Amino acid sequence: MISENMQKIFDIGLVPLVVLDDANDAVPLAKALVAGGIPVAEVTFRTEAGGQTIYNMAHEVPEIIVGAGTVHDVEHAKEAVEKGAKFIVSPGLNPAVVKWCVDNNIDVVPGTVTPSDIEVAMSFGLTVCKFFPAEAYGGVKTLKALAGPFGNIKFMPTGGVNENNMNDYLALPNVAAIGGSFMLPNKLVKAKQWDEITALCKSIVAKNIRNK
């Protein structure tokens, strides 16, 4: 069963990947995403600021659905949830992380690229998987192939997905949403150009084939 938060994310269809070095940028960035029509953030643990970024966004900007990305272990999953994360995303399928999330009723989207990965995810009762790195593993062509034997599984492709090919993915019935950093270009984030980020998000939302 898909949770209310995940259904909202799938309705939006876009999951911005957030990588911040300074947690003080979390609130203005979250507000820029909300203003741009994408009230979702997958905050990665790629930097030391990850945990505090999740906390700041979740507590200061309640309109946004905050999740944690690049979660490699249960400890980071626990930290993320304690700080306010509503969902967990991992680049690969770590059974311990998935089990902890399932046992604690936390939405989890593990990374998968092979039928065997997907089978493991299904054994935990999951119906949504990340497909990463999407373009490197065949992108749209592979997702179409996976739709046959895995008709009940939806995917969130990330990795090589961008503004130019996003609708190729969003047109697929087995794609729940797409993820990526293209909604938050590093140069705009570094320069704290929040208005420009809002404008870019609005442009991407307008191009989203599912809004037509």
VMD Tcl script that draws the C-alpha trace (Angstrom):
set ca {
  {0.00 0.00 0.00}
  {1.32 3.42 -0.99}
  {1.41 5.99 1.82}
  {-0.18 9.41 1.54}
  {3.23 11.09 1.37}
  {4.50 8.82 -1.38}
  {1.29 9.28 -3.36}
  {1.79 13.05 -3.17}
  {5.34 12.60 -4.46}
  {4.15 10.41 -7.32}
  {1.46 12.94 -8.21}
  {4.19 15.58 -8.47}
  {6.41 13.16 -10.36}
  {9.63 15.00 -9.52}
  {12.12 14.39 -6.71}
  {14.95 16.95 -6.48}
  {18.24 15.62 -5.19}
  {19.63 17.94 -2.52}
  {23.36 18.07 -1.75}
  {24.28 20.87 0.65}
  {27.58 21.72 2.29}
  {25.94 24.33 4.54}
  {22.75 23.44 6.43}
  {22.00 27.17 6.70}
  {20.97 26.98 3.06}
  {18.34 24.34 3.81}
  {15.41 26.61 4.61}
  {15.76 29.06 1.69}
  {16.30 26.14 -0.67}
  {13.22 24.33 0.63}
  {11.16 27.50 0.25}
  {12.45 27.91 -3.31}
  {11.33 24.36 -4.15}
  {7.89 24.91 -2.65}
  {7.49 28.21 -4.52}
  {8.56 26.44 -7.71}
  {5.83 23.81 -7.40}
  {8.06 20.92 -6.31}
  {7.52 20.54 -2.54}
  {9.77 17.49 -2.30}
  {13.42 17.07 -1.34}
  {15.65 14.01 -1.21}
  {18.47 15.23 1.02}
  {21.56 13.13 0.57}
  {24.04 12.05 3.18}
  {26.88 12.81 0.77}
  {28.01 15.70 2.97}
  {28.32 16.29 6.70}
  {25.42 18.74 6.49}
  {22.91 16.06 5.46}
  {21.34 15.39 8.84}
  {21.02 19.03 9.86}
  {19.65 19.91 6.43}
  {16.88 17.35 6.88}
  {16.10 18.73 10.34}
  {16.01 22.35 9.19}
  {13.79 21.63 6.20}
  {11.40 19.36 8.08}
  {10.94 21.72 11.01}
  {11.07 25.11 9.32}
  {9.25 24.38 6.05}
  {6.39 21.98 6.87}
  {4.95 22.27 3.35}
  {7.79 20.19 1.92}
  {8.05 16.39 2.04}
  {11.63 15.70 3.11}
  {13.37 12.40 2.62}
  {16.91 11.13 3.01}
  {19.04 9.83 0.16}
  {22.34 7.97 -0.12}
  {21.41 5.96 2.98}
  {23.87 3.07 3.25}
  {23.15 1.80 6.76}
  {20.51 1.55 9.46}
  {22.23 4.18 11.61}
  {21.76 6.85 8.93}
  {18.18 5.72 8.35}
  {17.45 6.14 12.07}
  {19.16 9.53 12.16}
  {17.21 10.73 9.15}
  {13.86 9.69 10.60}
  {14.69 11.21 13.98}
  {15.46 14.48 12.23}
  {12.17 14.47 10.33}
  {12.68 12.48 7.12}
  {9.48 10.94 5.77}
  {11.12 8.52 3.35}
  {14.44 6.76 2.81}
  {16.21 6.28 -0.51}
  {19.34 4.23 -1.08}
  {21.55 3.83 -4.17}
  {21.49 0.06 -3.78}
  {19.39 -2.54 -2.00}
  {20.62 -3.00 1.56}
  {18.39 -5.66 3.19}
  {19.10 -4.38 6.71}
  {18.01 -0.84 5.82}
  {14.91 -2.06 4.02}
  {13.93 -4.36 6.89}
  {14.36 -1.60 9.47}
  {12.21 0.76 7.41}
  {9.51 -1.84 6.80}
  {9.46 -2.84 10.47}
  {9.07 0.81 11.49}
  {6.53 1.75 8.80}
  {8.95 4.13 7.07}
  {8.67 4.54 3.30}
  {11.79 3.17 1.64}
  {12.83 3.23 -2.01}
  {15.92 1.04 -2.48}
  {18.12 1.17 -5.54}
  {17.68 -1.67 -8.04}
  {18.98 -2.37 -11.54}
  {18.56 -6.13 -12.03}
  {15.65 -8.57 -11.82}
  {17.36 -10.15 -8.80}
  {17.41 -6.77 -7.00}
  {13.74 -6.32 -7.73}
  {12.91 -9.82 -6.48}
  {14.59 -9.02 -3.16}
  {12.63 -5.77 -2.87}
  {9.42 -7.66 -3.59}
  {10.24 -10.17 -0.84}
  {9.95 -7.26 1.62}
  {6.56 -6.33 0.20}
  {7.82 -3.26 -1.66}
  {6.10 -2.06 -4.82}
  {8.32 0.95 -5.58}
  {12.05 0.79 -6.33}
  {14.66 3.29 -7.34}
  {16.28 2.55 -10.71}
  {19.85 3.77 -10.43}
  {21.97 4.69 -12.30}
  {19.18 4.83 -14.87}
  {20.89 5.93 -18.06}
  {23.96 3.78 -17.45}
  {21.75 0.69 -17.13}
  {19.72 1.18 -20.27}
  {17.28 3.87 -19.19}
  {13.86 3.84 -20.83}
  {14.61 0.69 -22.86}
  {15.42 -1.33 -19.74}
  {12.41 -0.02 -17.83}
  {10.15 -1.08 -20.69}
  {11.68 -4.56 -20.56}
  {11.23 -4.80 -16.80}
  {7.54 -3.90 -17.09}
  {6.74 -7.37 -18.42}
  {7.85 -9.65 -15.59}
  {7.42 -6.95 -12.92}
  {4.04 -5.49 -13.80}
  {3.23 -4.51 -10.22}
  {6.48 -2.62 -9.60}
  {6.88 1.12 -10.09}
  {10.27 2.76 -10.45}
  {11.90 6.06 -9.58}
  {14.71 6.41 -12.13}
  {17.65 8.58 -11.12}
  {21.08 9.04 -12.64}
  {21.37 10.64 -16.04}
  {17.76 11.83 -15.96}
  {17.57 15.46 -17.00}
  {15.29 18.17 -18.34}
  {15.74 16.92 -21.90}
  {14.83 13.27 -21.34}
  {12.59 13.46 -18.27}
  {9.37 13.06 -20.25}
  {10.70 9.93 -21.93}
  {10.71 8.42 -18.44}
  {7.52 10.04 -17.17}
  {5.63 8.67 -20.17}
  {6.24 5.12 -18.94}
  {3.40 3.62 -16.88}
  {5.85 1.87 -14.55}
  {7.62 5.11 -13.60}
  {6.23 6.61 -10.40}
  {8.49 9.66 -10.37}
  {11.92 10.77 -11.53}
  {14.78 11.98 -9.38}
  {17.78 14.12 -10.09}
  {19.93 17.12 -9.37}
  {18.99 18.88 -12.61}
  {16.23 20.68 -10.73}
  {18.87 22.13 -8.41}
  {21.98 22.96 -10.45}
  {25.00 23.12 -8.20}
  {26.05 26.53 -9.51}
  {22.69 28.05 -8.50}
  {22.79 26.43 -5.08}
  {26.37 27.54 -4.44}
  {25.47 31.10 -5.45}
  {22.33 30.99 -3.27}
  {20.23 32.04 -6.25}
  {16.94 30.92 -4.76}
  {14.72 32.92 -7.11}
  {16.45 31.36 -10.11}
  {15.90 27.90 -8.63}
  {12.22 28.68 -8.17}
  {11.98 29.84 -11.77}
  {13.75 26.72 -13.04}
  {11.44 24.47 -11.02}
  {8.39 26.24 -12.44}
  {9.76 25.70 -15.94}
  {10.34 22.00 -15.31}
  {6.87 21.58 -13.80}
  {5.37 23.25 -16.87}
  {7.22 20.80 -19.14}
  {6.13 17.75 -17.13}
  {4.10 15.61 -19.54}
  {1.87 14.45 -16.70}
  {0.62 17.99 -16.21}
  {-0.64 18.22 -19.79}
}
mol new
graphics top color blue
foreach p $ca { graphics top sphere $p radius 0.5 }
foreach p [lrange $ca 0 end-1] q [lrange $ca 1 end] { graphics top cylinder $p $q radius 0.2 }
display resetview
